[in-house]
Each structure stands twice: as C-alpha cells, then as structure tokens.
C-alpha cells in the first residue's frame, strides 16, 4: 500500500525541477498525476516518462483561470478524482528596484501569486464538495527574509504564505487542508549556473553545509499530501538546511 493509493494530484510547473520531483514521489506512492505546465510539450514528455497509465501532461498558463480549471477537469475526467493540488509554477525576473520594470514586477506577481490563488480557489471549490483534499503551495525562503534583486519574487512568495493561511482558515471546516513549503537553495540547472561567488555566499549561510535536492522538497510535499499530516493546515515548512532559521 502506498501513501497515495487511489489519489489523483495536479502539479503546476510539473514538467521539470521541483514539480517533476514531486510528481515522481507521488507516483512512487501510488498516485496518478496531471502535470500542468506552460510548456505543454514538455509536460507531455515528462508524463510519458512517468507512465501513460499514471500520468498525463497538459498545457497550462496558471495566470489564466480557465487553463487551471481545464487541468483540474483533466484529473477528474482521466483518473476519476481530484485529491491533491500542488501550486508550484513560477518564474524569476530578478533585478534591483532601480532597474526592475513594471512588466517584470507584474509578471512575477501574476504567475506566483495569482497563479497560486487560481489553483487554490478552483481546487477548493471542487474539494469542498467531497469534504476532503490537500492543497500545497510552493513559497520560498525569499518570501521569509527578502533577497536583494527580488522585490517582485519576495513579495509574491510572502503573499503565498498569507494566501495559504487565509485559505486554510476558510476551508478547514470543509475538510480541505492548505499548507505551504518554503524551499531554500535547491540544486537545479538554474542555481548551478550562478556565479561561483554568489553560490559560495549562499552556501556559507546553510548550517547543513550543502544545497538541497528537488527530491527533498518532494518528500515534504508527499507528507502534506498524505494522511501523515492529517492534523496540519495553515502551516509553512522550510526546506532550507537551516538557512535563515
């Protein structure tokens, strides 16, 4: 028996990185998954890699509520239920406040914060009818401490925490749990492309002395998705190696 046997999850930004690692962890524990990603072709390829019987990939712009609704409907139509939603899709448009454009600010707020709101709102509308469900929102340590060059990203990620807590209070009596994860420095193609000096500065702040792996974020998402966290809602878990504790 897997922790997520007979459960269906929708994961936004699921074609690569943390989103795909979460999908892999869920499938390993018996779930069926819908990978919703702006790059529909990549989502379909990732789903094929997981197995046609347990995964499907769909194109989805999380800023567009109709796209998000279609992804949720795909879960129900293909696998018969909607039990878990992970709002993970995100972008970066880093720049100092002096050089950041309004467009760069608006893009990041839209994808992260409105996208997360769309996923939370539309998922909870379905889940409240069945009196069960788990919604997991991916924030960031940048939303806790603020990072230079990320006024847009830090604001969006802090907003996700507030959204999560407000939604958790609204949905608790419907049996729907809403929690958030704040990853720190996680190894990826993007982070490993940092200048060595920047990488070393970040590593110096991590008591465990190493970056995290996508699978280590995925294991916390699995915990939140499963009955192991049945008495937890409105919480925020830092997956950071102790950075900025």
N, C-alpha and C positions, 0 to 999 in steps of 0.2 A: 504494500500500500504506500502510495506517495502522499506527500503533504497536500498536494493539489489535485488529487484524483477527481476526475469529472468536473473540473473547474475550467472556465474559459477566461482568458485575460486579453485585454487590448493594451498594447505598449506603443506609445507615440515615440518617434525618433528611434524606432526599433530596428533599423537596418544595419546599425553598426554600433561600436563602442559600448557604453554602459547599457543602452537599450537592448542591444543584441545579447549581451551577457545576462541580462535579466530574463530574456526570453529563453535562453539556454537553460538557466537554472529552473525556470518554471516547467519547461518541458521534461526535464530530468525528474521532476517530482509529480509527473502525471497530468500536467495541464495541457490544454490546447491554446494556441496563441494567435492573435492577429497582430502583425507588425504593420503599424501605420507610420508612414514616413513621407516627407516631402518628395523624396526620390522614389517613386513607385517601382521603378525597375529594380533598384537596389533592394527594396523591401521584398519584392517577389523572389529575387535571387537568394536572399537570406532565409526566407521561409522555405524555399526548396531545400536548402542545406539542412534545415531542421527536420524536414519530412513533410510530404504533402498531406499525410493523414493527421498531422498535429499542428500545422502552421499554414497561414495564408498571409500574403503581403498585399497591402493596398496603398495607393497614393493618398496622402492626407496633408493638407495645409491646416495646422491647428488653429490658425487665426480665423479660419472660415468655419463657422459652427456647423454648416451643412456637411462639410467634409468629415468633421469629427462624428457627427450623427451617423453618417454612412459607415464609418469604421465600426462603431458600436453595433449597428444593424448587421454588419457582416459577421460579427461574432455570433449573434443570435441565429442568423439565417444559416450559417455554416456549421456551427457546433452546438446550437441549441440553448445557449445561456450566455449571460454576462455576469461574471462574478468578481473580477478584479480589473481595475484600470490603473495603469501607471502613466502619469503625465511627465514625460521625460524630454520631449522635444525642446531643442534650444539652439541658439546661435550666439556668437560673440561679435561685437563691433567695438573693440577696445580703442579708446582714445582719451586723452585728458579732457577735462571740461572745456578748456580753452579752444581745443581743436575739434571736439566732437560736434557733429552736425545734428540738427533736429531729426533728420531722417534716421541717423544711426541710433539715436535715443529711442525714437518711436518704434523702430523695427524690433529692437531687443525687448522693450516693454510688451509689444504686441505678441511676439512669439512665446515668450516665457510666461508673462502674467495673464494676458488674455487667453492664450492657448491653454494654460493650466485651468483657468476659470471655465472655459468652454468644456474641457474634459470633465472637470469636477461636477459642473452643473448638469450636463447631459447624462453622465453616468449615474448621478444620484437620483435623477428623475426616474430612471429605469429601476435602479436598485431598491428604492423605497417601496416599490410595489411588491417586491419579493421579500422585503424585510431582512435583507442581508446584502453584504458586499463589502469590498475593501478598495479604497482609493488611495493611491500612493503618489505623492507629489515630490518631484526631484528639485530640491532647492540647491544651495551651495554654501560653503563656508564663507564665500564672498558676501552672502546676504547676512551673515552674522557680524563680521568685522569691517566690511568695506575694504576694497582694494584700489590702489591708485590706477587710474585709467579705466575704471569700471563703474562710473556713477550710474550708467544705464543698467548694467548687469547686476550690480549690488542692489540697486533699488528694486529690480524685478525679483531677484531671489529672496530678498527680505519680504517683499509683498506676498510671495508664495507661502511663506510661513504664516502670515496673518490670515491669508485666504484659507489655508488648511485648518487653522484653529477655529475660525468662524464657521466654516462648513461642517467641521466635526461637531460643533455645538448644535447646529441646525439638524444634522442627520442622525445624531445618537439615538433618539427615541424611535427612529425608523429601522434601527439595526444595522446601519451603514457606518463603517469606520473610515476615518480620513486621517492619514498620518503623512509625515514628510521626512525626507532624508537629505542631509547636507554633506555631500562628498567634499573632501579636501583635494589634495594633489593626487590625482589618479593617473596612472600610466596610460598614455594613448599616443597616437601619431602626432596629435596637436601639441601635447605637453612635452613630448620628447624633442620637438622641433624648436623649443625655447633656446635662446642663447645660454651657453653654459653658466654664465654669471648669474642669470636670473634663476636657473634651475638650482644652483648651489645655494642661493639666498633662501629659496623656498624650503629646500631640504634642511637647512640649518634650523628651521622653526618646527621640525617634526620630531618629537621625542622618540618615536619608534625608529627613526633613522632611515626610513625608506618611503618611496611612494606607494600608494595603494594600487591594487589591481581591480579592473572592472568587475571581476567575479566577487570581490569583497564587498562591493556595493550591492551586487545582485543577491548575495546571501541575506543582506538586511531587508531587501525588498521581498524576498521569499518569506522571511519571518513575518513581515507585516501582512503579506497576502494570506498567510496560513492561519489555522486555528491556534498556533503557538502564541499569537498576540491578541487573542480574543478579548482581552480586557484592556486594550490600549487604543485610544483615539485622541487626536489632537496633539500627538507627541512629535518631537523632532529628534532624529538620531544623527549624530555627527559620525561620519566615517572618514576620519582625518588623521589617524595615527597620533592623536593627541595635540595636533597643531591648533594653536589659539584656544586651548582649553581654559 
